[in-house]
Amino acid sequence: MDERDFEVLLALDKTRNITHAAKLLYVSQSSLSKRINAIESELQIKILIRSRKGVYFTPEGEEVLTSIRQVSKELQTMREKLDLSKNIVSGHLKAGISLNFSLFKLPEVLSEYRKQFPHVNMHVITDHSRKLYNQLLEGTIDIAVVRGDYPWKGEKILLDRENICAIKSKNNQGKSFSELPYIGRKTDLAFERELLQWMHENGYSDQSNGLYVDNITTCVEMVKLDGGWAIVPEICLKDFEGDIVPLKFANGEPFVRPTYLMFSDIVLELPQIKAFIDQLRSGPL
């Protein structure tokens, strides 16, 4: 067996499906099946059981997987140490970035990071903050950029705190928000609770004549086209030319949305992750 065989079995472990594993490895299903047969022949064991629902690893196959994971990790650690001895930052980085941050801030950060550290193998996941927070707790990502407050015992750095604003187009500037249809959007539960609180406090609870879209970009574009009004964070209003009204709750507190960088202390020992954290902290946010 060699490292290519390790990749085959790890891909099968990840997908539990021959077709999906073949796509992940950029090989044909027949080539993948032949490779599996060759591995089983070499080890003289049955590694997989195939079914219509996918593949299952035999007990012997699970033992092989455990060993492969350990060896793969040791090989990666060895390569990273060797690269460091050559003053080269390399290795793997798994980052979870909130949807809005990934749309409006991440490309610039990633571009600069890739220029400085081209040898780092990056895997960036974009999703709602709650899901990224759970992945960070599970240890499936190294760092997370999340919007909103979440309890965390590791490092938690405030990257930004922005206003939440009500917006309407130039052509609707003479109208009050109550005269316009409301344009809602898909968002996370934490923000949804605060949004409903503000709506209730300001008499906008009934928005039955409104419109609901699936993302913030579509929401802002609909407002630009005189489709109504919306409530969005400042992060998406760089090129917006209509009315922008920062919101406050009934007690006078501003309606704001913090963005945090969260990670465990131990990842600072990995140069590629520390470099990305430094880039996020010092970049033009």
Order of alpha helices (4+ residues) and beta strands (2+ residues): alpha-alpha-alpha-beta-beta-alpha-beta-alpha-alpha-beta-alpha-beta-beta-beta-alpha-beta-alpha-beta-beta-beta-alpha
